[in-house]
Amino acid sequence: RPRNAVSVAAAQHLTPLTLELGGKSPVLVDPSFDVTIAAKRILGAKMQNGGQLCVSPDYVIVPRTHQDALISALKQTYAEFYPQGSLVSDSISRIVSPDHHSRLMDLLNRSKSEVVVGGRSEGNKKIELTVFKDVQPEDSLMEGELFGPFLPIVPVDSIDEAINFIRDRDHPLALYAFTDDPKIKQRLIDETLSGAIVFNDVVQQLAFNNLPFGGVGPSGYGRQSSKYTFDTFSYERSGIDVPKEAEPFLAARYPPYNEEKLKIMGATVHIPIPASS
């Protein structure tokens, strides 16, 4: 169903809900980070269920000067994971349906990017892990959530450009970043929005049931998992019981009103704002 159909149906009955809508979850790779570890963790997560996870890493952003180093590490990792190639491996999932296979092949055929790993298909269910180089923002691979075994690499000229690239697009369900630089980490926390943010790993947030899971804006709203699911569908009913003995203290709320009564009633709703330190 269309994304807004569920919200519309729930709104008619004033029903609370959580929407997890997915989207393109980017990975930022800081060139100072260990590229071998980054490649292994990215590909390991990307190929869970053949890339058909809502929080799967969708594309990688890396400074242009280090794109080739990352590709080299990805190729080495690919050879370790799939010695005979991913197309014949028993450790790779098939595409969920022929329709989705056709959708992915259409993206592949229309892409203007250079294929540096994979690119082959077999039948209507199997596509090997495919890595693309020099992916441009207008490429077919960037049109929407891939939900498949494609990994586009988008080169940028600086971390500033990388952050702006993320900010210029829909808030992702997850934002991943490989960096040991505390300043970059803080900038990503302060300057971007996402359902989750994960440093130096991918998809690992799903392993922690005590963390809330959900999107923000186009990637969804509300939170689920453990107590957060309970809170979403629970109603916190407020209630008070005012004893009749309190009547002498309530006289100010009754007319006729005067300056003294107004001052007393105003004090009950006046909340002083503390001065900033």
C-alpha positions in Angstrom: 0.0 0.0 0.0 1.1 3.6 -0.4 3.1 4.9 2.5 0.5 7.4 3.6 -2.4 4.9 3.3 -1.7 3.3 6.7 -1.5 6.8 8.4 -4.8 7.8 6.8 -6.5 4.6 7.9 -5.2 5.0 11.4 -6.1 8.7 11.6 -9.7 8.0 10.9 -9.9 6.0 14.1 -7.4 8.1 16.1 -5.2 5.0 16.4 -1.6 5.4 17.5 0.9 3.7 15.2 4.6 3.4 14.4 5.7 3.6 10.8 9.0 2.2 9.7 9.4 3.2 6.1 13.1 2.5 5.2 14.9 4.6 2.6 18.5 5.0 1.6 20.8 4.5 4.6 24.2 6.0 3.8 27.7 5.0 5.0 30.4 7.7 5.5 34.0 6.4 5.4 36.6 8.7 6.9 39.9 8.0 5.1 41.8 7.9 8.4 39.8 4.8 9.5 41.2 1.3 8.9 39.8 0.7 5.4 40.2 -3.1 5.6 37.9 -3.3 8.7 35.5 -0.8 7.1 35.2 -2.9 3.9 34.7 -6.1 5.8 32.0 -4.7 8.0 30.2 -2.9 5.2 30.1 -5.9 2.8 29.3 -8.3 5.7 26.2 -6.2 6.5 25.3 -5.4 2.9 25.0 -9.0 2.0 22.7 -10.0 4.9 19.7 -11.3 3.1 21.2 -10.1 -0.2 20.9 -6.5 0.8 17.1 -6.9 1.4 17.0 -5.3 4.9 15.4 -2.0 5.7 18.6 -0.9 7.5 21.0 -2.3 4.9 23.8 0.1 3.9 22.5 1.6 0.7 25.5 3.6 -0.6 28.9 4.7 0.6 30.3 8.2 0.7 34.1 8.5 0.7 36.6 11.3 -0.1 37.5 11.1 -3.8 41.2 10.7 -3.0 40.5 7.4 -1.1 37.9 5.9 -3.3 40.3 3.5 -5.0 41.8 2.4 -1.7 38.3 1.5 -0.4 37.5 -0.3 -3.7 40.7 -2.3 -3.3 39.7 -3.3 0.2 36.2 -4.2 -1.0 37.6 -6.4 -3.7 39.9 -8.2 -1.3 37.0 -8.7 1.1 34.7 -10.0 -1.7 37.3 -12.6 -2.6 37.5 -13.8 1.0 33.7 -14.0 1.4 33.1 -15.6 -2.0 36.1 -17.4 -3.4 34.2 -18.7 -6.4 32.1 -15.6 -6.8 28.9 -14.6 -5.1 26.7 -15.8 -7.9 27.4 -19.5 -7.1 27.9 -19.1 -3.4 25.6 -20.9 -0.9 26.2 -17.9 1.5 24.2 -15.4 -0.5 20.5 -14.9 -0.5 18.4 -14.8 -3.6 16.2 -11.9 -4.6 12.8 -12.2 -3.0 10.7 -12.3 -6.3 11.0 -12.0 -10.1 9.4 -8.6 -9.9 12.1 -7.3 -7.6 14.8 -9.0 -9.7 13.5 -7.1 -12.7 13.4 -3.8 -10.8 17.1 -4.3 -9.8 18.2 -5.2 -13.2 16.5 -2.1 -14.6 18.5 0.0 -12.2 21.7 -1.8 -13.2 21.0 -1.4 -16.9 20.3 2.3 -16.6 23.2 3.1 -14.4 26.0 5.2 -15.9 28.4 4.2 -13.1 31.4 1.9 -13.5 31.0 -1.6 -12.2 34.1 -2.7 -10.3 32.8 -5.8 -8.6 30.1 -8.2 -9.9 27.4 -7.1 -12.2 26.1 -10.5 -13.4 22.7 -12.1 -13.0 21.4 -15.7 -13.4 17.7 -16.5 -13.9 15.1 -14.3 -12.3 16.2 -14.7 -8.7 20.0 -14.4 -8.5 22.2 -11.3 -8.7 25.7 -11.2 -7.5 27.1 -8.6 -5.2 27.8 -5.6 -7.4 29.9 -2.5 -6.4 29.8 0.7 -8.4 32.4 3.4 -8.7 32.0 7.2 -9.3 28.3 7.2 -8.7 26.7 10.5 -9.4 23.7 11.9 -7.5 21.4 11.7 -10.6 22.3 8.0 -11.3 19.6 5.4 -11.4 21.1 3.8 -8.3 20.3 6.9 -6.3 16.7 7.2 -7.2 15.4 5.3 -4.2 16.1 2.5 -1.7 18.0 -0.2 -3.5 16.9 -3.2 -1.3 19.3 -5.5 -3.1 22.9 -6.5 -3.5 24.1 -3.3 -5.1 26.6 -1.0 -3.4 27.2 2.4 -5.0 30.2 4.4 -4.0 29.7 8.2 -4.1 33.0 10.2 -4.1 33.2 13.6 -2.5 35.9 16.2 -2.1 35.6 16.7 1.7 33.8 15.7 4.9 31.9 18.9 4.6 30.6 17.9 1.2 29.7 14.4 2.6 27.7 15.9 5.4 25.9 18.3 3.0 25.2 15.3 0.7 23.4 13.5 3.6 21.6 16.7 4.7 20.3 17.4 1.2 18.4 14.1 1.1 15.6 12.4 3.1 16.4 11.7 6.7 17.6 8.0 6.6 16.4 5.2 8.8 20.1 4.6 9.7 23.2 6.6 9.3 26.5 4.8 9.4 30.0 6.3 9.8 33.4 4.8 10.0 35.6 7.2 11.9 37.7 7.5 15.0 37.6 11.3 14.9 35.5 12.7 17.7 34.9 15.9 15.8 33.4 14.2 12.8 31.2 12.0 15.1 29.9 15.1 16.9 29.3 16.9 13.6 27.2 14.0 12.4 25.2 13.9 15.6 24.7 17.7 15.5 24.2 18.4 11.8 22.2 15.4 10.6 19.0 13.6 11.4 18.4 9.8 11.2 16.4 7.1 12.9 19.7 5.7 14.2 23.3 6.6 14.0 26.0 3.9 14.2 29.7 4.5 14.3 32.2 2.0 13.0 29.8 -0.8 12.2 26.7 -1.5 10.2 23.2 -2.9 11.1 24.6 -3.6 14.6 21.9 -1.5 16.2 19.4 -4.3 15.6 21.3 -6.5 18.1 20.3 -4.2 21.0 16.7 -4.7 22.0 16.9 -2.0 24.6 17.4 0.7 21.9 14.4 2.3 20.2 14.1 1.5 16.5 12.3 3.7 14.0 12.7 6.4 11.4 12.3 10.1 11.2 10.4 12.1 8.6 10.3 10.1 5.3 11.9 7.1 6.9 9.1 6.8 9.4 8.0 7.9 12.8 7.4 6.4 16.2 9.6 3.9 17.9 9.4 0.1 18.5 11.4 -2.6 20.2 10.8 -3.9 23.7 9.4 -1.2 26.1 9.2 1.3 23.2 6.6 -0.8 21.5 4.6 -1.2 24.7 4.7 2.6 25.3 3.4 3.3 21.7 0.3 1.2 22.2 -0.3 2.0 25.9 -2.4 4.9 27.2 -1.0 6.7 30.2 -4.3 7.8 31.9 -3.9 10.7 34.3 -6.1 11.1 37.3 -6.5 13.1 40.5 -8.7 13.0 43.6 -9.3 16.3 45.3 -10.4 16.0 48.9 -13.1 18.3 50.2 -10.8 19.4 52.9 -8.9 21.4 50.3 -11.8 23.8 49.8 -10.3 26.7 51.9 -7.3 26.7 49.6 -9.4 26.9 46.4 -11.3 30.1 47.3 -9.2 32.2 44.8 -10.7 30.4 41.8 -14.2 31.5 42.6 -15.7 34.9 41.6 -16.0 37.7 42.3 -12.4 38.2 41.2 -10.0 40.9 42.4 -6.3 41.7 42.0 -5.3 39.4 44.8 -7.2 36.4 43.4 -5.8 37.0 39.9 -2.3 37.1 41.4 -2.8 33.8 43.2 -4.3 32.1 40.1 -1.5 33.5 37.9 1.1 32.1 40.2 -0.2 28.6 39.6 0.4 28.7 35.8 3.5 30.9 35.8 6.6 28.9 35.2 9.8 30.9 35.6 12.4 30.4 32.9 15.9 30.0 34.5 18.6 32.4 33.3 21.2 30.8 31.1 24.5 30.2 32.7 
